[in-house]
Amino acid sequence: MKPSLSVIVTLLLPLNVLAAGRERIPVPNWSVNATSNRAAFVAITPCRIVDTRNANGSYGGPALAAGGVRSFNVPAGPCGALPVAVAYSLNLTIANYDVSSAGWITGYATGTPRPFVSSVNFGSGSPVANAAIVPASATGSIDVYASGTTHLIIDINGYFPEPAGTITGVTAGAGLSGGGSSGTVTISANFGGNGVATTVARSDHKHYERTIIVSPSAGGAGLQAAIDGITDASASNTYLVKVEPGIYDVSSGGLSTKAWVDVEGSGEGMTTIRAAATVPALFVVGNPEVRFVTLEHDGAAGPGGPGTGGAGSVILSSGSSARFSHVTLIAKAIAGGAAGVFFENPTSLTLNDVTIIVEAGTGDKAGINGTGGTVTLDRVKMSVSGGDGTSYGILGNTINLTAARTSIDVETTSTTGPAGGIKLTAGESASLRDVDASVSAGTGATVVGAEFSEVSAKIAHSQISAASGRGIQMSGTGFHELRVENSSIAGPDNTIHAASANKTIRAAGSQLNGGAVSAATATCAFIWDETFTNFASSCP
């Protein structure tokens, strides 16, 4: 008989669950029987497996019904080549659930009896998340039971693989030395940094040499002190600062990062790093990855605005390289500008599964505002709103932008300041795929859905919409090209406008809704307008 691994997970039951009484209440402490005590944890880049708020499908909708069970095969899901494992390290979030009664969800291995325990309890109406190690079936499948109707989100950050059977010989491979076929076998391994594909520490698995845990009792000062206390971080000695649930006030100076030190919260809305006045919530130095956290800047007195030296939720220093995953960025200001992310000449900025909310009464405002570097967005939701001043989703100068599965919503009441979903100036290129950008402003304001000044751009499977003004504008006098494929472009003045004869416009298989295409050099194929009139080889 194989020995067993018992994983103990402690859960706190909210009072409204204890008072529910509709069913027996799950016990707060429970054990999970895995198949081997030799299973070791393997961390991976966090990835979203299930979101029932999406369209119906194996890993999407519909929502979990009360008393219902849904099965999810993890290796066959949308997160790539995940192996069949004994158990998976998951973050379970429930949202948009029936608040008429309290309830819970339970995760367990497919094909096994449902344990009388809960993975997440709910009852107040707000989204609730919890981390859980969920055992899986022999094929890597898990079941989720819901006592009440709810939407479910599942993110994975690691797994416990089942080792093979009896070892009869060990041969050292790349990055290893030693081995043998009998007796005591010694293997030496080089765990330098994240490694490469031919070393022990593969580049697709995140490894850390040190982990530091910070509790809310330490506050923002304690969190900064934990990072400042790291003096030996390097490519071969990486650190993870794990931040427990709570609010960390860093208004005294903002939180500053370091090279080779990643920061991980306990979930968006669970761990909040907050700043006010003129300091950002996070000042990025080095090459950190920040994940599962909310970063909030509340400039109630007015931070001055990103265009005039003010602060936003995140500021990147020159030469830095930052990655954000499963992060919410909030920037608010009654007077003065605000930005979700502000940067000057970083090496790169990568946002995955990030929400950006910017609200400013007056002053310049932008979801992302910066100069230089490479910006990569995937599954980003951006909202920018407010009064007078410029308003942009993305405002970039000499940046290279790649955006996919991203939504940008800009709504301003300003009648003077220009507004745009995207405005890029003097960059090398822009690539938009599955991007939805919509812009509206007060009467008289200049509105452009997306503007590319001295930048070539390719737009595919996207929607670019301006409530007034132009859908897309190509500015400047240099030679650049705009390609639009399988997209919808809307603008009452012009769907597409090119300011110079040196700009080449090519559009195919798309809807151009509104004003005429205004360009000296424009080629269109299989285009239809707002009345669905077809233009086989001309531009409307």
URLIN-V74888 format. One record per residue. N is the residue number from 1. RES is the residue in three letters. PHI is phi as a letter, one per 20 degrees, with the letter a starting at -180 (999 if undefined). BURIAL is 1 if it has 16 or more other C-alpha atoms within 10 Angstrom, else 0. Layout:
N | RES | PHI | BURIAL
N | RES | PHI | BURIAL
This chain:
1 | MET | 999 | 0
2 | LYS | f | 0
3 | PRO | f | 0
4 | SER | d | 0
5 | LEU | d | 0
6 | SER | d | 0
7 | VAL | d | 0
8 | ILE | e | 0
9 | VAL | d | 0
10 | THR | e | 0
11 | LEU | c | 1
12 | LEU | d | 0
13 | LEU | e | 1
14 | PRO | f | 0
15 | LEU | f | 0
16 | ASN | f | 0
17 | VAL | f | 1
18 | LEU | f | 0
19 | ALA | e | 0
20 | ALA | f | 0
21 | GLY | m | 0
22 | ARG | f | 0
23 | GLU | b | 0
24 | ARG | f | 0
25 | ILE | e | 1
26 | PRO | f | 1
27 | VAL | f | 0
28 | PRO | f | 0
29 | ASN | c | 0
30 | TRP | b | 1
31 | SER | d | 0
32 | VAL | d | 1
33 | ASN | e | 1
34 | ALA | e | 1
35 | THR | e | 1
36 | SER | b | 1
37 | ASN | e | 0
38 | ARG | e | 0
39 | ALA | f | 1
40 | ALA | d | 0
41 | PHE | f | 0
42 | VAL | c | 0
43 | ALA | e | 1
44 | ILE | c | 1
45 | THR | f | 0
46 | PRO | g | 1
47 | CYS | b | 1
48 | ARG | e | 1
49 | ILE | e | 1
50 | VAL | c | 1
51 | ASP | b | 1
52 | THR | f | 1
53 | ARG | f | 1
54 | ASN | f | 0
55 | ALA | g | 0
56 | ASN | g | 0
57 | GLY | r | 0
58 | SER | g | 1
59 | TYR | c | 1
60 | GLY | c | 1
61 | GLY | f | 1
62 | PRO | e | 1
63 | ALA | f | 1
64 | LEU | f | 1
65 | ALA | e | 1
66 | ALA | g | 1
67 | GLY | m | 0
68 | GLY | e | 0
69 | VAL | c | 1
70 | ARG | c | 1
71 | SER | d | 1
72 | PHE | c | 1
73 | ASN | e | 1
74 | VAL | f | 1
75 | PRO | f | 1
76 | ALA | e | 1
77 | GLY | f | 0
78 | PRO | e | 0
79 | CYS | e | 1
80 | GLY | n | 0
81 | ALA | e | 0
82 | LEU | e | 0
83 | PRO | e | 0
84 | VAL | f | 1
85 | ALA | c | 1
86 | VAL | f | 1
87 | ALA | b | 1
88 | TYR | c | 1
89 | SER | e | 1
90 | LEU | c | 1
91 | ASN | d | 1
92 | LEU | d | 1
93 | THR | c | 1
94 | ILE | d | 1
95 | ALA | b | 1
96 | ASN | l | 0
97 | TYR | e | 1
98 | ASP | f | 1
99 | VAL | e | 0
100 | SER | f | 0
101 | SER | b | 1
102 | ALA | f | 1
103 | GLY | a | 1
104 | TRP | b | 1
105 | ILE | c | 1
106 | THR | c | 1
107 | GLY | d | 1
108 | TYR | a | 1
109 | ALA | f | 1
110 | THR | f | 1
111 | GLY | n | 0
112 | THR | d | 0
113 | PRO | f | 0
114 | ARG | f | 0
115 | PRO | f | 0
116 | PHE | e | 0
117 | VAL | b | 1
118 | SER | d | 1
119 | SER | e | 1
120 | VAL | b | 1
121 | ASN | d | 1
122 | PHE | b | 1
123 | GLY | r | 1
124 | SER | e | 1
125 | GLY | o | 0
126 | SER | e | 0
127 | PRO | g | 0
128 | VAL | c | 1
129 | ALA | c | 1
130 | ASN | b | 1
131 | ALA | e | 1
132 | ALA | b | 1
133 | ILE | e | 1
134 | VAL | d | 1
135 | PRO | f | 1
136 | ALA | c | 1
137 | SER | f | 1
138 | ALA | f | 0
139 | THR | d | 1
140 | GLY | n | 1
141 | SER | d | 1
142 | ILE | c | 1
143 | ASP | d | 1
144 | VAL | c | 1
145 | TYR | d | 1
146 | ALA | c | 1
147 | SER | f | 1
148 | GLY | c | 1
149 | THR | f | 1
150 | THR | a | 1
151 | HIS | e | 1
152 | LEU | c | 1
153 | ILE | c | 1
154 | ILE | c | 1
155 | ASP | d | 1
156 | ILE | d | 1
157 | ASN | c | 1
158 | GLY | r | 1
159 | TYR | b | 1
160 | PHE | d | 1
161 | PRO | f | 1
162 | GLU | e | 1
163 | PRO | f | 0
164 | ALA | f | 0
165 | GLY | f | 0
166 | THR | f | 0
167 | ILE | e | 0
168 | THR | d | 0
169 | GLY | a | 0
170 | VAL | c | 0
171 | THR | d | 0
172 | ALA | f | 0
173 | GLY | d | 0
174 | ALA | g | 0
175 | GLY | n | 1
176 | LEU | c | 0
177 | SER | b | 0
178 | GLY | o | 0
179 | GLY | o | 1
180 | GLY | q | 0
181 | SER | d | 0
182 | SER | b | 0
183 | GLY | m | 0
184 | THR | f | 0
185 | VAL | d | 0
186 | THR | d | 0
187 | ILE | c | 0
188 | SER | d | 0
189 | ALA | c | 1
190 | ASN | d | 0
191 | PHE | e | 1
192 | GLY | f | 1
193 | GLY | l | 1
194 | ASN | e | 1
195 | GLY | m | 1
196 | VAL | c | 0
197 | ALA | f | 0
198 | THR | e | 0
199 | THR | d | 1
200 | VAL | f | 1
201 | ALA | e | 1
202 | ARG | f | 1
203 | SER | f | 0
204 | ASP | e | 0
205 | HIS | c | 1
206 | LYS | e | 1
207 | HIS | c | 1
208 | TYR | c | 1
209 | GLU | e | 0
210 | ARG | c | 0
211 | THR | c | 0
212 | ILE | c | 0
213 | ILE | d | 0
214 | VAL | d | 1
215 | SER | d | 1
216 | PRO | f | 1
217 | SER | f | 0
218 | ALA | f | 0
219 | GLY | m | 1
220 | GLY | f | 1
221 | ALA | f | 1
222 | GLY | f | 1
223 | LEU | f | 1
224 | GLN | f | 1
225 | ALA | f | 0
226 | ALA | f | 0
227 | ILE | f | 1
228 | ASP | f | 0
229 | GLY | f | 0
230 | ILE | e | 0
231 | THR | d | 0
232 | ASP | c | 0
233 | ALA | f | 0
234 | SER | b | 0
235 | ALA | f | 0
236 | SER | d | 1
237 | ASN | b | 1
238 | THR | e | 1
239 | TYR | c | 1
240 | LEU | c | 1
241 | VAL | e | 1
242 | LYS | e | 1
243 | VAL | d | 1
244 | GLU | f | 1
245 | PRO | g | 1
246 | GLY | q | 1
247 | ILE | d | 1
248 | TYR | d | 1
249 | ASP | e | 1
250 | VAL | d | 1
251 | SER | f | 1
252 | SER | f | 0
253 | GLY | a | 1
254 | GLY | m | 1
255 | LEU | e | 1
256 | SER | d | 1
257 | THR | e | 1
258 | LYS | c | 1
259 | ALA | f | 1
260 | TRP | m | 1
261 | VAL | c | 1
262 | ASP | e | 1
263 | VAL | c | 1
264 | GLU | c | 1
265 | GLY | e | 1
266 | SER | d | 1
267 | GLY | p | 1
268 | GLU | f | 1
269 | GLY | n | 1
270 | MET | e | 1
271 | THR | d | 1
272 | THR | c | 1
273 | ILE | d | 1
274 | ARG | c | 1
275 | ALA | c | 1
276 | ALA | b | 1
277 | ALA | m | 1
278 | THR | d | 1
279 | VAL | d | 1
280 | PRO | f | 1
281 | ALA | f | 1
282 | LEU | b | 1
283 | PHE | d | 1
284 | VAL | e | 1
285 | VAL | c | 1
286 | GLY | n | 1
287 | ASN | c | 1
288 | PRO | f | 1
289 | GLU | d | 1
290 | VAL | d | 1
291 | ARG | b | 1
292 | PHE | l | 1
293 | VAL | b | 1
294 | THR | d | 1
295 | LEU | d | 1
296 | GLU | c | 1
297 | HIS | d | 1
298 | ASP | d | 1
299 | GLY | e | 1
300 | ALA | g | 1
301 | ALA | e | 0
302 | GLY | n | 1
303 | PRO | e | 1
304 | GLY | o | 1
305 | GLY | n | 1
306 | PRO | f | 1
307 | GLY | f | 1
308 | THR | c | 0
309 | GLY | n | 0
310 | GLY | f | 1
311 | ALA | d | 1
312 | GLY | c | 1
313 | SER | f | 1
314 | VAL | c | 1
315 | ILE | c | 1
316 | LEU | d | 1
317 | SER | e | 1
318 | SER | f | 1
319 | GLY | n | 1
320 | SER | f | 1
321 | SER | b | 1
322 | ALA | c | 1
323 | ARG | c | 1
324 | PHE | c | 1
325 | SER | c | 1
326 | HIS | l | 1
327 | VAL | c | 1
328 | THR | d | 1
329 | LEU | d | 1
330 | ILE | c | 1
331 | ALA | c | 1
332 | LYS | c | 1
333 | ALA | b | 1
334 | ILE | f | 1
335 | ALA | c | 1
336 | GLY | n | 1
337 | GLY | e | 1
338 | ALA | b | 1
339 | ALA | b | 1
340 | GLY | f | 1
341 | VAL | c | 1
342 | PHE | c | 1
343 | PHE | b | 1
344 | GLU | c | 1
345 | ASN | l | 1
346 | PRO | f | 1
347 | THR | f | 1
348 | SER | b | 1
349 | LEU | c | 1
350 | THR | c | 1
351 | LEU | c | 1
352 | ASN | c | 1
353 | ASP | l | 1
354 | VAL | c | 1
355 | THR | d | 1
356 | ILE | c | 1
357 | ILE | c | 1
358 | VAL | c | 1
359 | GLU | c | 1
360 | ALA | b | 1
361 | GLY | f | 1
362 | THR | b | 1
363 | GLY | o | 1
364 | ASP | f | 1
365 | LYS | b | 1
366 | ALA | b | 1
367 | GLY | f | 1
368 | ILE | c | 1
369 | ASN | c | 1
370 | GLY | a | 1
371 | THR | c | 1
372 | GLY | m | 1
373 | GLY | n | 1
374 | THR | d | 1
375 | VAL | d | 1
376 | THR | c | 1
377 | LEU | c | 1
378 | ASP | b | 1
379 | ARG | l | 1
380 | VAL | d | 1
381 | LYS | d | 1
382 | MET | c | 1
383 | SER | c | 1
384 | VAL | c | 1
385 | SER | b | 1
386 | GLY | q | 1
387 | GLY | d | 1
388 | ASP | g | 1
389 | GLY | o | 1
390 | THR | f | 1
391 | SER | c | 1
392 | TYR | c | 1
393 | GLY | f | 1
394 | ILE | c | 1
395 | LEU | c | 1
396 | GLY | c | 1
397 | ASN | c | 1
398 | THR | l | 1
399 | ILE | d | 1
400 | ASN | d | 1
401 | LEU | d | 1
402 | THR | c | 1
403 | ALA | c | 1
404 | ALA | b | 1
405 | ARG | l | 1
406 | THR | c | 1
407 | SER | d | 1
408 | ILE | c | 1
409 | ASP | c | 1
410 | VAL | d | 1
411 | GLU | c | 1
412 | THR | c | 1
413 | THR | e | 1
414 | SER | f | 1
415 | THR | d | 1
416 | THR | c | 1
417 | GLY | f | 1
418 | PRO | f | 1
419 | ALA | c | 1
420 | GLY | b | 1
421 | GLY | f | 1
422 | ILE | c | 1
423 | LYS | c | 1
424 | LEU | d | 1
425 | THR | c | 1
426 | ALA | m | 1
427 | GLY | e | 1
428 | GLU | f | 1
429 | SER | a | 1
430 | ALA | c | 1
431 | SER | c | 1
432 | LEU | d | 1
433 | ARG | c | 1
434 | ASP | l | 1
435 | VAL | d | 1
436 | ASP | d | 1
437 | ALA | c | 1
438 | SER | c | 1
439 | VAL | c | 1
440 | SER | b | 1
441 | ALA | b | 1
442 | GLY | f | 1
443 | THR | g | 0
444 | GLY | n | 0
445 | ALA | f | 1
446 | THR | f | 1
447 | VAL | c | 1
448 | VAL | c | 1
449 | GLY | f | 1
450 | ALA | b | 1
451 | GLU | c | 1
452 | PHE | c | 1
453 | SER | d | 1
454 | GLU | l | 1
455 | VAL | c | 1
456 | SER | e | 1
457 | ALA | b | 1
458 | LYS | c | 1
459 | ILE | c | 1
460 | ALA | c | 1
461 | HIS | l | 1
462 | SER | c | 1
463 | GLN | c | 1
464 | ILE | d | 1
465 | SER | c | 1
466 | ALA | d | 1
467 | ALA | f | 1
468 | SER | b | 1
469 | GLY | n | 1
470 | ARG | d | 1
471 | GLY | f | 1
472 | ILE | c | 1
473 | GLN | c | 1
474 | MET | d | 1
475 | SER | d | 1
476 | GLY | n | 1
477 | THR | d | 0
478 | GLY | f | 0
479 | PHE | e | 0
480 | HIS | b | 1
481 | GLU | c | 1
482 | LEU | d | 1
483 | ARG | d | 1
484 | VAL | c | 1
485 | GLU | c | 1
486 | ASN | l | 1
487 | SER | c | 1
488 | SER | c | 1
489 | ILE | c | 1
490 | ALA | c | 1
491 | GLY | a | 1
492 | PRO | f | 1
493 | ASP | f | 1
494 | ASN | b | 1
495 | THR | f | 1
496 | ILE | c | 1
497 | HIS | c | 1
498 | ALA | d | 1
499 | ALA | f | 0
500 | SER | c | 1
501 | ALA | f | 0
502 | ASN | e | 1
503 | LYS | e | 1
504 | THR | d | 1
505 | ILE | d | 1
506 | ARG | c | 1
507 | ALA | c | 1
508 | ALA | b | 1
509 | GLY | l | 1
510 | SER | c | 1
511 | GLN | d | 1
512 | LEU | d | 1
513 | ASN | d | 1
514 | GLY | p | 1
515 | GLY | f | 1
516 | ALA | f | 1
517 | VAL | f | 1
518 | SER | d | 1
519 | ALA | a | 1
520 | ALA | f | 0
521 | THR | c | 0
522 | ALA | c | 1
523 | THR | c | 0
524 | CYS | c | 1
525 | ALA | b | 1
526 | PHE | l | 1
527 | ILE | d | 1
528 | TRP | c | 1
529 | ASP | d | 1
530 | GLU | f | 0
531 | THR | e | 0
532 | PHE | m | 0
533 | THR | f | 0
534 | ASN | e | 1
535 | PHE | c | 1
536 | ALA | f | 0
537 | SER | b | 0
538 | SER | c | 0
539 | CYS | d | 1
540 | PRO | f | 1
